[in-house]
Amino acid sequence: MIFADGHCDFLYGMVNYGYDIKEPSSRQAVSLPAMKAGGVKLQLFAAWIDVKHRRPCLDQFLSMADAYRRMLNDNPELVQLTPDFDENGDRIAALLTIEGGECLNGYDDILRCAHALGARAMTLTWNTVNELANPAVKRGRKGLTFLGKEIVREMARLNMAVDVSHLNDAGIDDVLNEDVKVFASHSNARAVFDSPRSLCDAHIKQIAARGGTVGVNFYHKQLTKSNFATADDVARHAAHILEVGGEDCLAIGSDFDGMGRYPEGLKDPSGLPLLAEAFVRVGITGEALEKACWRNLLGFAKTLV
């Protein structure tokens, strides 16, 4: 089995903590050895914008975009995703995304520059209110701002996908009212565990109907009320997403390097085969298993390049 992962925060660690994709430190999750051991063939690398960082938000994005390019240049095992990428080959495809629209400073010309630097998807928010939208953790009734809608329309023109992970329900409704590609890189099912960061069934159905994917993430606070999660907890969310959205919708969005505690056996990409086993235990088998593990996300990502 091979795998595609819709979200990790490795680039933030590369810039701020000296993470090395080839020679990992003890604290990092994503690395070439772990990806190869786990069968990863596609990894989406997010440039996470830390609003509390001393560097301005745009500077942070530029630094991570530079890190992404250096990572590809220095590691021939990694290649930029292309429409003709062959998952049966020896290389691992990569794609740059943005987590947090704060880096645009409210300007569509910066969005176009980000796209020129390789960014192919963006979450409009992280966990704080900004000039584009309101985050899921606030559970507010306000959706996208006027500027946020304008940015989404420009994303549509550029063929960039809106990643609705971290966006509140009203904001997701507003995005779905626009003619733009939509997916959730790392969200779970609210019906399984009621987290504001998880998706309601109606939104899962609408994202699926638009050809988007929903990637289950591994953060225990979005999986279960327990302080400890397992691969089976991830699989329960996956089974519900598949039931509601259909087998063409389900994907994986680990959030590796974005949390301090991982489910048992899923501390890095080498553990992904254990997740596939958990998927089988909840009835995700055969073609549906392949789609969940890699085919759905790879197919969607190829439409962006």
PETA-V943912 format. One record per backbone hydrogen bond with DSSP energy under -1.0 kcal/mol. CO is the residue of the C=O (numbers start at 1). NH is the residue of the N-H. E is the energy in kcal/mol with one decimal. If there is no record, write none. Layout:
co->[CO & CO]
nh->[NH & NH]
e->[E & E]
This chain:
co->[3 & 3 & 5 & 7 & 8 & 9 & 10 & 11 & 12 & 13 & 13 & 21 & 31 & 32 & 33 & 34 & 35 & 39 & 41 & 42 & 43 & 45 & 47 & 50 & 56 & 57 & 58 & 59 & 60 & 61 & 62 & 63 & 64 & 65 & 66 & 67 & 68 & 69 & 70 & 75 & 77 & 79 & 82 & 86 & 92 & 93 & 94 & 95 & 96 & 97 & 98 & 99 & 100 & 101 & 102 & 104 & 107 & 108 & 109 & 110 & 111 & 112 & 113 & 114 & 115 & 120 & 121 & 122 & 123 & 132 & 133 & 134 & 135 & 136 & 145 & 146 & 147 & 148 & 149 & 150 & 151 & 152 & 153 & 154 & 155 & 161 & 162 & 164 & 166 & 168 & 169 & 170 & 171 & 172 & 175 & 178 & 181 & 183 & 184 & 188 & 189 & 189 & 193 & 195 & 199 & 200 & 201 & 202 & 203 & 204 & 205 & 206 & 207 & 208 & 213 & 214 & 215 & 216 & 219 & 220 & 220 & 229 & 230 & 231 & 232 & 233 & 234 & 235 & 236 & 237 & 238 & 239 & 240 & 241 & 242 & 246 & 249 & 251 & 252 & 254 & 255 & 256 & 263 & 268 & 269 & 271 & 272 & 273 & 274 & 275 & 276 & 277 & 278 & 279 & 280 & 285 & 286 & 287 & 288 & 289 & 290 & 290 & 291 & 293 & 294 & 295 & 296 & 297 & 298 & 300 & 301]
nh->[41 & 42 & 44 & 255 & 46 & 13 & 14 & 15 & 16 & 17 & 19 & 32 & 35 & 36 & 37 & 38 & 40 & 3 & 93 & 5 & 95 & 97 & 99 & 53 & 60 & 61 & 62 & 63 & 64 & 65 & 66 & 67 & 68 & 69 & 70 & 71 & 72 & 73 & 74 & 78 & 92 & 94 & 85 & 89 & 79 & 43 & 81 & 45 & 120 & 47 & 123 & 49 & 103 & 104 & 105 & 107 & 111 & 112 & 113 & 114 & 115 & 116 & 117 & 119 & 118 & 161 & 98 & 163 & 100 & 145 & 130 & 168 & 138 & 139 & 149 & 150 & 151 & 152 & 153 & 154 & 155 & 156 & 157 & 158 & 160 & 122 & 183 & 167 & 136 & 172 & 173 & 174 & 175 & 176 & 178 & 180 & 162 & 164 & 215 & 199 & 192 & 193 & 195 & 198 & 190 & 204 & 205 & 206 & 207 & 208 & 209 & 210 & 212 & 211 & 184 & 251 & 187 & 253 & 222 & 223 & 224 & 264 & 234 & 235 & 236 & 237 & 238 & 239 & 240 & 241 & 242 & 243 & 244 & 245 & 246 & 249 & 214 & 216 & 6 & 218 & 258 & 9 & 266 & 271 & 272 & 274 & 276 & 277 & 278 & 279 & 280 & 281 & 282 & 284 & 283 & 288 & 290 & 291 & 292 & 293 & 294 & 295 & 296 & 4 & 298 & 299 & 300 & 301 & 302 & 303 & 304]
e->[-3.3 & -1.1 & -2.5 & -2.2 & -2.0 & -1.3 & -2.5 & -2.3 & -2.7 & -2.4 & -1.7 & -3.7 & -2.6 & -2.8 & -2.2 & -1.9 & -2.5 & -2.2 & -2.7 & -2.6 & -1.5 & -2.5 & -2.2 & -1.8 & -2.1 & -2.0 & -2.5 & -2.4 & -2.3 & -2.9 & -2.2 & -2.1 & -2.6 & -2.1 & -2.6 & -2.6 & -2.0 & -2.5 & -2.3 & -2.4 & -2.9 & -2.3 & -1.8 & -1.8 & -2.4 & -2.3 & -2.6 & -3.1 & -2.4 & -2.0 & -2.2 & -2.4 & -1.3 & -1.8 & -1.6 & -1.8 & -1.1 & -2.0 & -1.7 & -2.6 & -2.4 & -2.1 & -1.5 & -2.2 & -1.6 & -2.1 & -1.9 & -2.4 & -1.2 & -2.5 & -2.0 & -1.9 & -1.0 & -1.1 & -2.2 & -1.9 & -2.5 & -2.3 & -2.2 & -1.8 & -2.4 & -2.2 & -1.8 & -1.8 & -3.0 & -1.9 & -2.0 & -2.1 & -2.3 & -2.5 & -2.4 & -2.0 & -2.4 & -2.6 & -2.0 & -1.6 & -3.0 & -2.5 & -2.8 & -3.3 & -1.1 & -1.8 & -1.7 & -2.0 & -2.7 & -2.0 & -2.5 & -2.1 & -2.7 & -2.3 & -2.4 & -1.3 & -2.7 & -1.8 & -2.8 & -2.1 & -2.1 & -2.8 & -2.0 & -1.3 & -2.1 & -1.9 & -1.5 & -2.4 & -1.8 & -1.4 & -2.2 & -2.8 & -1.6 & -2.5 & -2.5 & -2.2 & -2.5 & -3.2 & -2.1 & -1.5 & -2.3 & -2.2 & -2.6 & -1.9 & -1.8 & -2.8 & -2.5 & -2.2 & -1.7 & -1.4 & -2.0 & -1.7 & -1.8 & -2.4 & -2.0 & -1.7 & -1.1 & -2.7 & -1.8 & -1.1 & -1.7 & -2.5 & -2.2 & -2.6 & -2.2 & -2.1 & -2.2 & -2.6 & -2.5 & -2.3 & -2.3 & -3.0 & -2.1 & -1.1 & -1.8]
